[in-house]
Amino acid sequence: MANDRPEAYLSYLLRLWTSGGDERPTWRASLEDPLTGVRKGFADPDALFTFLRERMGLGGERPEQQGGDAESQPM
């Protein structure tokens, strides 16, 4: 992004699938920008969520890593 301010509207086509064996499948994801057709792939959900948090201007860390509120803390 040219500036540090997050965009006010984001739109992506999200694709989710599993890969690997039946014992321990791994979730994969891709996001496609519907305006440009550019597709970005993610090896796991954490990478996807990190990308989305960065695009939203929330930083790359998960809320529990940032000291989020009590509702987001594991019990």
C-alpha positions, 0 to 999 in steps of 0.5 A: 500500500502506498500509504499506511492507512487501511483501505475502507473497503476490501473485496476478495474471492476466498477459496479453501481446500485441504491437502495432504493425507487423511491422517493430518490434512492441511488447510490451504487458501487463496484470495483473488482480487475481483478487480485485478484478477491477482491471486495470492496463495496461503499455506495455512490459515494463520498466513491468511489471517495475518495477511487480512489483518495487515490489509485491514490495518490491524497489524500482523499479530493475532489479538492474543499476541497483542494482549487482546480483550478477555473474550479473545483469550484462550481459557 
